[in-house]
Amino acid sequence: MKLTIERAALLKSLTHVQSVVERRNTIPILSNILLRAEENTLSLTATDMDLEVIETTTAEVSEAGATTTPAHTLYEIVRKLPEGSQVQIVLEPGAGRLTLSAGRSKFNLAVLPVDDFPVMSGGDLPVSFGLAAAELRGLIDRAEFAISTEETRYYLNGIYFHAADAEGTKILRAVATDGHRLARIEAPLPDGAENMPGVIVPRKTVGELRKLIDETGEAVDIAMSDTKIRFGFGKAVLTSKLIDGTFPDYERVIPAGNDKSLDLECKPFADAVDRVSAISIEKSRAVKVVISGNTLTLSASSPEHGTASEELEINYDSDDIEIGFNSRYLLDIAKQVKGDTLNLLMSDGQSPTILRDTDDLSALYVLMPMRV
């Protein structure tokens, strides 16, 4: 194998694929990246056995060939090469080392056999459709924060994508929850997705997918089965196993009888929550919300640090209510609000609260109360 490639092109592709590779691996080949050169293209493949990313970039290929070499080492070398460098990569037959050179710099890297590198076969992916990059970005960005990190409830460790019916309209829904908060985001159902199975896309896959979306302004090609999903981005393809589990019936935790409605200016409210919660060093950073007449009072207390409170003027014409929230969770939801106004639908101090962006009703959030 012998090729020359621009440092910027190589670094861009390496940045995408090397992040899939786990830093600590008991299987040496999984620390490596697969390089395959043919017909003026270089493809780079990385996998952790659950997730695979393949990216293709243009290169001047003198001799076709393939090898595997340590992913993070290669990435660090290329990252530190001078901008504008031309990188030459050579694998001599039987050499057992990959030579990388740029200017006066030269590196010899260890290699492992290509045959040992695991390939995630795409298999049969019967459902396929296209989704605009902006739509997919919106679904992920507004749901990702609610993914559970609790490994025991593994079926919550991802975003649940499925086709649904909302008042007679077919929609694509993305749902995530950790049991304390829930995000439900909707988008128009793309052509071809009518028969898609409900799939749970793992947290790590969601993170890698999000990085790739920023590189494309075009539609993303999505294909899936009950066990795998593939996202095509033109020069990059991400294939992932799906979480083998049943996502809970999330509709049951969305309250239907919340009759106390309050519209708040989102930024002043979020800023006040942030200030008041600073008094507490507890993990939950609990804040109490008291709504009475045209005043909303936020308060927090800590045995070590004292107390804090702040009042906001509101327009409210329902019964008084006192409810506690995890301030971090409240702020996470507030960050998703792009408009000026946040709507709270409440029932009482012991029941879940619904939160919505009044400018964008495609997103709905549910937040469980906590004892303060």
Disulfide bonds with the S-S distance in Angstrom:
none
